[in-house]
Amino acid sequence: MLDKAFFTAAIALIVLIGERPAFAYIDPGTGSLLYQTALTVLLGLGLVLRRSRASISRFVRRLGGRGVRADDVPDPRD
Protein backbone atom coordinates (compact mmCIF):
# COMPACT_ATOMS: atom_id res chain seq x y z
CA MET A 1 0.00 0.00 0.00
CA LEU A 2 2.82 2.38 0.87
CA ASP A 3 4.62 1.61 -2.38
CA LYS A 4 1.53 2.47 -4.41
CA ALA A 5 1.02 5.79 -2.58
CA PHE A 6 4.71 6.67 -2.93
CA PHE A 7 4.67 5.83 -6.63
CA THR A 8 1.55 7.96 -7.18
CA ALA A 9 3.03 10.91 -5.27
CA ALA A 10 6.31 10.64 -7.17
CA ILE A 11 4.54 10.63 -10.55
CA ALA A 12 2.39 13.63 -9.52
CA LEU A 13 5.51 15.54 -8.38
CA ILE A 14 7.32 14.80 -11.63
CA VAL A 15 4.34 15.96 -13.68
CA LEU A 16 3.98 19.18 -11.69
CA ILE A 17 7.68 20.01 -11.76
CA GLY A 18 7.94 19.33 -15.49
CA GLU A 19 5.04 21.59 -16.31
CA ARG A 20 5.70 24.12 -19.04
CA PRO A 21 3.57 27.13 -19.92
CA ALA A 22 1.18 26.59 -22.80
CA PHE A 23 1.27 29.27 -25.45
CA ALA A 24 -2.15 28.49 -26.81
CA TYR A 25 -5.47 30.24 -26.69
CA ILE A 26 -8.92 28.80 -27.13
CA ASP A 27 -11.57 31.37 -27.87
CA PRO A 28 -14.51 31.19 -25.43
CA GLY A 29 -16.87 30.92 -28.39
CA THR A 30 -15.22 27.66 -29.43
CA GLY A 31 -16.77 25.76 -26.52
CA SER A 32 -20.19 27.15 -27.40
CA LEU A 33 -19.72 26.09 -31.01
CA LEU A 34 -18.79 22.56 -29.91
CA TYR A 35 -21.88 22.32 -27.67
CA GLN A 36 -24.15 23.56 -30.45
CA THR A 37 -22.67 21.10 -32.93
CA ALA A 38 -23.04 18.15 -30.55
CA LEU A 39 -26.62 19.09 -29.72
CA THR A 40 -27.52 19.47 -33.39
CA VAL A 41 -26.04 16.08 -34.23
CA LEU A 42 -27.90 14.36 -31.37
CA LEU A 43 -31.23 15.98 -32.20
CA GLY A 44 -30.81 15.28 -35.91
CA LEU A 45 -30.00 11.64 -35.24
CA GLY A 46 -33.08 11.36 -33.03
CA LEU A 47 -35.26 12.83 -35.77
CA VAL A 48 -33.86 10.47 -38.40
CA LEU A 49 -34.41 7.44 -36.16
CA ARG A 50 -37.92 8.58 -35.27
CA ARG A 51 -38.88 9.09 -38.91
CA SER A 52 -37.42 5.78 -40.06
CA ARG A 53 -38.54 3.66 -37.08
CA ALA A 54 -41.65 2.32 -38.85
CA SER A 55 -39.80 1.22 -41.97
CA ILE A 56 -37.07 -0.41 -39.91
CA SER A 57 -39.59 -2.32 -37.80
CA ARG A 58 -41.47 -3.50 -40.94
CA PHE A 59 -38.19 -4.70 -42.43
CA VAL A 60 -37.31 -6.63 -39.27
CA ARG A 61 -40.78 -8.20 -39.14
CA ARG A 62 -40.43 -9.34 -42.75
CA LEU A 63 -37.09 -10.92 -41.91
CA GLY A 64 -38.72 -12.71 -39.00
CA GLY A 65 -41.47 -14.05 -41.24
CA ARG A 66 -44.38 -12.39 -39.44
CA GLY A 67 -45.36 -10.21 -42.39
CA VAL A 68 -46.91 -6.78 -42.30
CA ARG A 69 -50.37 -6.13 -40.88
CA ALA A 70 -52.76 -3.65 -42.47
CA ASP A 71 -52.39 -1.21 -39.57
CA ASP A 72 -48.60 -1.17 -40.03
CA VAL A 73 -48.84 0.40 -43.47
CA PRO A 74 -47.98 4.09 -43.13
CA ASP A 75 -50.43 6.74 -44.18
CA PRO A 76 -49.08 8.38 -47.37
CA ARG A 77 -50.22 11.77 -46.07
CA ASP A 78 -47.64 11.68 -43.23
C-alpha positions as CSV (number, residue, x, y, z in Angstrom):
1,M,0.0,0.0,0.0
2,L,2.8,2.4,0.9
3,D,4.6,1.6,-2.4
4,K,1.5,2.5,-4.4
5,A,1.0,5.8,-2.6
6,F,4.7,6.7,-2.9
7,F,4.7,5.8,-6.6
8,T,1.5,8.0,-7.2
9,A,3.0,10.9,-5.3
10,A,6.3,10.6,-7.2
11,I,4.5,10.6,-10.5
12,A,2.4,13.6,-9.5
13,L,5.5,15.5,-8.4
14,I,7.3,14.8,-11.6
15,V,4.3,16.0,-13.7
16,L,4.0,19.2,-11.7
17,I,7.7,20.0,-11.8
18,G,7.9,19.3,-15.5
19,E,5.0,21.6,-16.3
20,R,5.7,24.1,-19.0
21,P,3.6,27.1,-19.9
22,A,1.2,26.6,-22.8
23,F,1.3,29.3,-25.4
24,A,-2.2,28.5,-26.8
25,Y,-5.5,30.2,-26.7
26,I,-8.9,28.8,-27.1
27,D,-11.6,31.4,-27.9
28,P,-14.5,31.2,-25.4
29,G,-16.9,30.9,-28.4
30,T,-15.2,27.7,-29.4
31,G,-16.8,25.8,-26.5
32,S,-20.2,27.2,-27.4
33,L,-19.7,26.1,-31.0
34,L,-18.8,22.6,-29.9
35,Y,-21.9,22.3,-27.7
36,Q,-24.1,23.6,-30.5
37,T,-22.7,21.1,-32.9
38,A,-23.0,18.1,-30.5
39,L,-26.6,19.1,-29.7
40,T,-27.5,19.5,-33.4
41,V,-26.0,16.1,-34.2
42,L,-27.9,14.4,-31.4
43,L,-31.2,16.0,-32.2
44,G,-30.8,15.3,-35.9
45,L,-30.0,11.6,-35.2
46,G,-33.1,11.4,-33.0
47,L,-35.3,12.8,-35.8
48,V,-33.9,10.5,-38.4
49,L,-34.4,7.4,-36.2
50,R,-37.9,8.6,-35.3
51,R,-38.9,9.1,-38.9
52,S,-37.4,5.8,-40.1
53,R,-38.5,3.7,-37.1
54,A,-41.7,2.3,-38.8
55,S,-39.8,1.2,-42.0
56,I,-37.1,-0.4,-39.9
57,S,-39.6,-2.3,-37.8
58,R,-41.5,-3.5,-40.9
59,F,-38.2,-4.7,-42.4
60,V,-37.3,-6.6,-39.3
61,R,-40.8,-8.2,-39.1
62,R,-40.4,-9.3,-42.7
63,L,-37.1,-10.9,-41.9
64,G,-38.7,-12.7,-39.0
65,G,-41.5,-14.1,-41.2
66,R,-44.4,-12.4,-39.4
67,G,-45.4,-10.2,-42.4
68,V,-46.9,-6.8,-42.3
69,R,-50.4,-6.1,-40.9
70,A,-52.8,-3.6,-42.5
71,D,-52.4,-1.2,-39.6
72,D,-48.6,-1.2,-40.0
73,V,-48.8,0.4,-43.5
74,P,-48.0,4.1,-43.1
75,D,-50.4,6.7,-44.2
76,P,-49.1,8.4,-47.4
77,R,-50.2,11.8,-46.1
78,D,-47.6,11.7,-43.2
